[in-house]
Amino acid sequence: MRNLKYDSKALWRMDRDHYVHPWTDFSTFKETGSDVIAEGDGIYVFDADGKRYIDGIGGLWCVNIGYGREEMAQALAEQARRICYYSTFTHLTTPPAAELAAKLAQLAPGPLNHVFYTTGGSESNDAIARFIAFYFNRLGKKSKKKIIARTDGYHGSTLLTATITGVAFDKIGFDTIEDLVHHIPCPNPYRRPEGMTVEEFGDQCIADLENKILELGPENVAMFFAEPIMGAGGVIVPPPGYHKRAKEVCAKYEVKYISDEVVTGFGRLGHFFASKDNFDLQPDVITTAKGITSGYQPLGAILLSDEIYDVISVPQEKGAMLTNGFTYSGHPIACAAGLKNIEIMEREDICGHVREVGPYFKKRLESLYDLPIVGDVRGSHFMLCVEFVADRKTKALLPPEAAIGNRISRLAQERGAIIRPIGHLNVMSPPLTMTKAQVDDLVEIIRQSATLAMDELKREKLWNG
Ligand SMILES: Cc1ncc(COP(=O)(O)O)c(C=O)c1O
């Protein structure tokens, strides 16, 4: 417990009565409201009453260097004093925007030497779709417009990026843009067809992509969106070689490969970017956000190849401009946060720490296989997930009333850890500074919570073990 002086009840009421939260079940929200998270320190957060939790989700896959870094607070304050904001439209810039662009170009794989700033992941993906359409227009290939993405991929919450997203649950009741985006099946090895090897499944996933391009007509397909490891869609690690082969297919038909590293960027898989270092993929574009500032400021970025930049940096017609950008593109305080965040990551070798502790984290989670409701433990490094099932052999799911993900998250929260429920999964993406001892604490809480959940389910006759 931390001795805090917030009026937690008043905050709870103000929030419930006036704040329209993102991604919230308002059928329960009106009664339960929100838990008010007031402070943070390292891998821990504290609610407004002072109760401490292990932050098993890193804010929302983003607080990579952990909470309460004095150096970060100083860097933001210092930049606010120097200049809080200046436009980067036309021929203006600020020192942090310029320096961070150069640093990102240095960290990014291969010829991704050009940076366009946004304020988050959705905006990065939305903006790149506009850029790529512009790119093909410039080349006179005006029919190349269609986007291919994957079922269960998550790419954002704007109208376009929600359309690119392939999670059916995320679209219930909402409109999408018809006939622009086409989905191919999710490359989830755990749910591959019965009797198929992972290798055969990988071949099938690549064929799915090529067949979709051919079905739509290569002259109509502009880009392919893929996360190196799918996050919100259930921490799906594709079959070995998938991304490299998918890029080869894209290159064959002049389809731009957009690697969505909003979650996987900035150390979560042990490298600044996962595309090349983890998956041997040289994408045409990387989109990113979140860990770029470890959540200390909202910032997103698009990393463009020399080849794309060379095309889009020539106007469509005489006197025209690249008319794309946001007031807060390259915001100096956000860029100062990005620079300091990267400096800390390099100085403390946070990527090296993730490469060391990540495999340990996964191994400790795999110890949960002795619980019969654990169907699959998957993911990589600091991006992990447990899939719960009624029967490990058949992989049958528990009934929806079991609400197993929510149930285990609730039990874990009561025990001092926040983990994210997604359907029948629980997802872990903690700050990257988590130590092995802290991993042990988190896994122990998950074990206790899953064990209690099994008892509850039996009592409620929702599972017979
Ligand atoms: C892979 C991926 N892309 C894009 C986004 C959207 O980012 P934002 O919520 O910052 O708009 C997310 C958010 O979780 C994400 O996981």
The ligand as an SDF file (V2000), in Angstrom:
LIG
                    3D

 16 16  0  0  0  0  0  0  0  0999 V2000
   -0.6940   -3.5960  -33.5970 C   0  0  0  0  0  0  0  0  0  0  0  0
   -1.4460   -2.3410  -33.2950 C   0  0  0  0  0  0  0  0  0  0  0  0
   -1.6060   -1.4340  -34.2680 N   0  0  0  0  0  0  0  0  0  0  0  0
   -2.2590   -0.2800  -34.0460 C   0  0  0  0  0  0  0  0  0  0  0  0
   -2.7950    0.0010  -32.8040 C   0  0  0  0  0  0  0  0  0  0  0  0
   -3.5380    1.2760  -32.5860 C   0  0  0  0  0  0  0  0  0  0  0  0
   -2.7770    2.1420  -31.8340 O   0  0  0  0  0  0  0  0  0  0  0  0
   -3.4500    3.3530  -31.0380 P   0  0  0  0  0  0  0  0  0  0  0  0
   -4.3470    2.7490  -30.0080 O   0  0  0  0  0  0  0  0  0  0  0  0
   -2.2650    4.0860  -30.4740 O   0  0  0  0  0  0  0  0  0  0  0  0
   -4.1810    4.1790  -32.0120 O   0  0  0  0  0  0  0  0  0  0  0  0
   -2.6330   -0.9170  -31.7660 C   0  0  0  0  0  0  0  0  0  0  0  0
   -3.1840   -0.6400  -30.4370 C   0  0  0  0  0  0  0  0  0  0  0  0
   -3.1630   -1.4530  -29.5460 O   0  0  0  0  0  0  0  0  0  0  0  0
   -1.9690   -2.1290  -32.0190 C   0  0  0  0  0  0  0  0  0  0  0  0
   -1.8490   -3.0570  -31.0770 O   0  0  0  0  0  0  0  0  0  0  0  0
  1  2  1  0
  2  3  1  0
  2 15  2  0
  3  4  2  0
  4  5  1  0
  5  6  1  0
  5 12  2  0
  6  7  1  0
  7  8  1  0
  8  9  2  0
  8 10  1  0
  8 11  1  0
 12 13  1  0
 12 15  1  0
 13 14  2  0
 15 16  1  0
M  END
$$$$
